[in-house]
Amino acid sequence: MKLFVCLILVLVSACGTMPTREAYAQKVSSWQGRDVNELLSSWGVPSQTLQMPNGNTLHTYISQFTQQSPLQQNSFYEPGGRMVINDKDGQSRTVDLPGRWVNNGFMGGGTMHLSCRTNFVINAQTQLVESVSFDGNNCVATPRNN
């Protein structure tokens, strides 16, 4: 029983370390109000920089890659069992049935494009991060423990 409780605790704590979109939102929104030099020193050179009509600067960071998923046979082992057979003369005997591998088709074999675009708007007068936005299917981060 103690082993079961320990296993549950480990599983619950592991769930908290899965990267999530919410954790990414917290990560990037923490830059709001901070100096642009801190941002550049932490995030590096932006993928794109745009001078906005109002004088502010938009720094865009783009992360993208393509992931190939291998084609895998989806099979499982079906264990054998025992069966009781009754003969014509009323005698019963037990027969051991062997296990077998069952093919249940294939899975995978596709290509997935993962990307994240993060934008930081820098105020022209104060040089502070004014706003943050992001978009993409790979904008995730590991939750921070407070």
C-alpha positions in Angstrom: 0.0 0.0 0.0 2.9 2.4 0.8 4.4 1.7 -2.6 1.1 2.5 -4.3 0.8 5.9 -2.4 4.5 6.7 -3.3 3.8 5.9 -6.9 0.7 8.2 -6.9 2.7 11.0 -5.4 5.5 10.7 -8.0 2.9 10.7 -10.8 1.1 13.8 -9.5 4.4 15.7 -9.1 5.5 14.7 -12.6 2.2 16.1 -14.1 3.2 19.5 -12.8 6.4 19.5 -14.9 4.7 19.0 -18.2 5.2 22.0 -20.6 2.0 24.0 -21.0 0.7 27.0 -23.0 -0.3 28.7 -19.7 3.2 28.4 -18.4 4.5 30.0 -21.6 2.0 32.9 -21.2 3.3 33.5 -17.6 6.9 33.3 -18.8 6.5 35.9 -21.6 4.1 38.2 -19.7 6.7 38.5 -16.9 8.7 40.7 -19.4 6.0 43.4 -19.4 7.4 46.6 -17.9 11.1 45.4 -18.0 14.0 47.1 -19.8 14.6 46.2 -23.5 18.3 45.6 -22.8 17.3 42.9 -20.3 15.1 41.3 -22.9 17.8 41.3 -25.6 20.4 39.9 -23.2 18.1 37.1 -22.2 16.4 36.2 -25.5 19.2 37.2 -27.8 18.9 38.8 -31.3 15.3 38.9 -32.5 14.3 37.0 -35.6 12.6 40.2 -36.9 12.5 43.9 -35.8 10.0 46.4 -37.1 9.7 50.1 -36.5 6.1 50.8 -35.8 4.3 54.0 -37.1 3.9 55.3 -33.5 7.6 55.1 -32.9 7.6 51.9 -30.9 9.6 48.9 -31.9 8.3 45.4 -32.4 10.8 42.5 -31.6 9.7 39.1 -32.9 11.2 35.8 -31.9 10.4 32.9 -34.1 11.1 29.3 -33.2 10.2 26.5 -35.6 11.2 23.0 -36.6 9.7 20.0 -38.4 9.5 16.7 -36.7 9.2 13.4 -38.5 7.3 10.6 -36.8 8.5 7.1 -37.7 6.0 4.6 -39.0 5.4 1.9 -36.4 3.5 -1.3 -36.4 0.8 -1.2 -33.8 0.9 -4.8 -32.4 0.2 -6.3 -29.0 0.7 -9.7 -27.3 -2.5 -11.6 -26.6 -1.7 -14.1 -23.8 -2.8 -17.7 -24.1 -5.1 -19.4 -21.7 -6.6 -22.7 -20.7 -9.6 -24.4 -22.1 -11.5 -27.4 -20.9 -12.7 -29.8 -23.6 -15.3 -32.5 -23.1 -14.8 -35.6 -25.2 -17.7 -37.6 -26.7 -17.3 -40.2 -24.0 -17.8 -37.7 -21.2 -14.1 -37.3 -20.3 -12.8 -33.7 -19.8 -9.3 -32.6 -20.4 -7.5 -29.2 -20.1 -5.7 -27.8 -23.1 -3.2 -25.0 -22.9 -3.6 -22.4 -25.7 -0.5 -20.5 -26.7 -0.2 -16.7 -26.8 0.1 -14.8 -30.0 1.1 -11.4 -31.4 -1.8 -9.5 -33.0 -1.1 -6.9 -35.6 -3.5 -3.9 -35.2 -2.4 -1.8 -38.2 0.2 0.9 -38.3 0.6 4.4 -36.7 2.8 7.4 -37.1 4.7 8.1 -40.3 3.7 11.7 -40.5 5.4 15.1 -40.4 4.6 17.7 -37.9 5.6 21.4 -38.2 6.0 23.0 -34.7 6.4 26.8 -34.4 6.1 29.7 -31.9 6.1 33.4 -32.7 6.6 35.7 -29.8 6.2 39.5 -30.1 7.5 42.2 -27.7 6.4 45.8 -28.2 9.0 48.2 -26.9 7.9 51.7 -25.9 9.9 54.4 -27.8 10.3 56.8 -24.9 10.8 54.5 -21.9 12.5 51.6 -23.7 10.4 49.2 -21.6 8.4 46.2 -22.8 4.9 47.6 -23.3 3.1 44.5 -24.4 3.6 40.8 -25.3 1.8 38.4 -27.6 2.5 35.0 -29.0 1.0 32.5 -31.4 1.8 28.9 -32.6 1.4 25.3 -31.8 4.7 25.0 -29.8 4.4 28.0 -27.4 4.9 26.0 -24.3 7.1 26.2 -21.2 7.5 24.2 -18.0 5.6 25.6 -15.0 7.8 27.4 -12.5 7.7 26.3 -8.8 7.1 29.3 -6.6 
